[in-house]
Amino acid sequence: MSRLLELPPYEKRDDQLFLEEMNALSYHHINGCAYYSNIWQGWQGSDDIKTLPFLHVGLFKQLDLKTLLDGFDHTRSVRSSSTGGVASYVQLDQKSSAFQSASCTAILKNHIGDDLAALLVLDSSKSLRERKGVSARIAAAMSLQPLSTSISFLLKDKDDPATVDFNILKGILKDNNRIIIYGFSRILWQGWAKQKFPDDIKQLLSNVEIVFVHSGGWKKLEHARVDRDTFNRRLLAGVGSGSKVVDYYGLVEQVGIIYPLCFEGFRHVPVWADILVRDSWSMKSLTGKVGQLQLINSLAWGAPYHNVLTEDLAIIHPGPCKCGRSGKKFELIGRIPKAEVRGCSNV
Amino acid sequence: MFEHFSYFDNSNTIYSVATPFCLDDLIGDWADLQKKMIRSVPPEFSRDEWAYLAIFLSVENLLSPFVSIFGSKKTGDARNAGAKAGRVIIPRGNVALWLPNNVSLLGPLMLILLSLSGNRLDIKSGSRSSNLTRVFLSFALANLKNGSLKEYLGTVKLESFSRDDPKNSRMASKADVRIIFGSDEAACAIEALNHPVNSSGIYFTNKVSEVWIDLKSINSNMSRKLLKVFAIYGQSGCTSPKRVVIIGGSRTDAQLLCSELAKLWTEMFKDAQEQHVASENIMAAQWAKALGMSVEISSKNGAIFASGNIEVLTPSAKMILGVTWAEFDEAVKSLPENIQTIGYALEDNYLYRLQSRIASSNIKRVVPIAQMHHFSHIWDGINFFRQLFEEKSFR
């Protein structure tokens, strides 16, 4: 349904085509989601992406947002990790899931290469069987499935990053000279970077090229005073040459659209997506200044998460990038800082 | 132990209130501190909060719990007061106070009120919040002259620790009175701790408030008072209105009021909200629209005013105020279970009707809008100040 998805992710884009697709997608959600229709009553199309109807990310914690139209069966939901206490739920449908999977694959291949490899996930296989929908952790790991020859789960206990199953790891390392390891940033740090590996595994690791892929943010690592350089250095210590670390930004409310960091330190926008940075007070669109990040994509058909104003701060850097990728690029700054609540009870 | 007596006469009996300090001296010391407070504001307090605390320290206000419970104050000694028979009131001994985790004036206000009782104080402040109680206590100790109050405040135990800390049990096991401000869950947890069999538990838990107005009272003056009250805590304060009910009004009246409030907010509050509040307001406005409410947004995403049917729950976000309309009986019927305060701008006819319905509702206080945040020794329907004392009869 998105012609743009047929293109390489970071080529020059036909902006008019993108706007057309986003208008069509927005009308689709207006017709099928009562909440979205109520919010954007009176909207009659946009001639600029800045005026496209969006939803604040916080609504996904409060409302069951679904677009109920023929051909869109909501088979499962994906749940955020709820660091703020309440989780977001995003309703997934099969059609959109296929586009999102294609999107993830194209983006990741662009950053880590086309060659398939064994995938190790720093999580437990039991996480696949949770009843309350799929967690963001597992959804992120499964987005790497199209790049893999096999998938193995390394943790015996999903809540304890230290419980790496060395037998599974040893088996994979013996049979492969290149593997992909995925984990949430915090879990990769605790379960891998700080891990005391047995000598035989250390020996195997030194001969295997590893692509570490992580997401989930730096907040908890900042508390532990771990910066990006330290993180990368520790992961890459003792592994085979050619190994690298790919850090990507993504959120449950933008399933399928991920923003890996390029070697110049920027995150690039694929042709089937776009971003804005807004001033939180005037809602004006900003370039070159820090503001609230808004993420737009042409792939979400089962629920209106195609245009989401996040609570992350970013800055759009205009101009080309030395990494060679076209399109907008941005730098992620962090979350909007929250002051303490002043009040009298309920806490 | 209690060498000092103050005498009060409620025309039926004389109350001899015993304290470990001279009550007049203590109140006088608070009044002296009030003068020092005018000169500087600690950065942890907003100017409004500090001003409110200073006003709270007036002699009249500090005496008011005693006067309202025990009667008019008598001067002189026992003979002059006619206290050869009557009631002797003594502090119960140890009071343990658990304060909420969010930043709150409750701590300093309770410190002041509880100090008047002469009980030993053990206070747990929120482990996650800036500690206004500690700041105020430090200010007091640094600025008071040597005397009754400084000596008393020097004995107050004030600590921050988590709800899982064993110190909670220690506090509960020694306290004659346990007072908690917090969630229902927190209150249950404290109640479940071992405590002396003759002790009392006073629990101030999750409450909400609203404003009732009638059509005749809608004017710029009323709207300004309402916004002044709402602006301090938004929905975060138990005494702060979550919604406005226009008694006898209509959808159009509610929408017009929302529009008026949004314009006035822009005029009255020039400073921009913190970024996370502005962002939350974007969400709150969309949430309200999603529910079918009509929404007015002040400039710079400062505050949201949303009108809708009385059955529609106002979204929970700090700076959104719901406005609805209902006939009187419908408004009473739709009161939330945990209603605390009704702030009003109503003509007498409605006030008399409200007075007759208070007894059969959960409403704890009905006050003019401007007084919604005023704290006192009777709270959530409980005269907690009275429970700080033991009463002995002397015939």
Interface residues (C-beta under 8 A of the other chain):
Chain A: Y35 Y36 N38 I39 Q41 L55 H56 V57 G58 L59 Q62 L63 S280 W281 S282 M283 Q292 L309 E311 I336 P337 K338 A339 E340 V341 R342 G343 C344 S345 N346 V347
Chain B: P100 N101 N102 V103 S104 L105 L106 G126 R128 S129 S130 F181 G182 S183 F204 T205 N206 K207 Y233 S236 G237 C238 T239 S240 A272 Q273 E274 Q275 H276 A278 S279 E280 I282 M283 Q286 W287 K289 A290 L291 G292 K300 N301 P315 K318
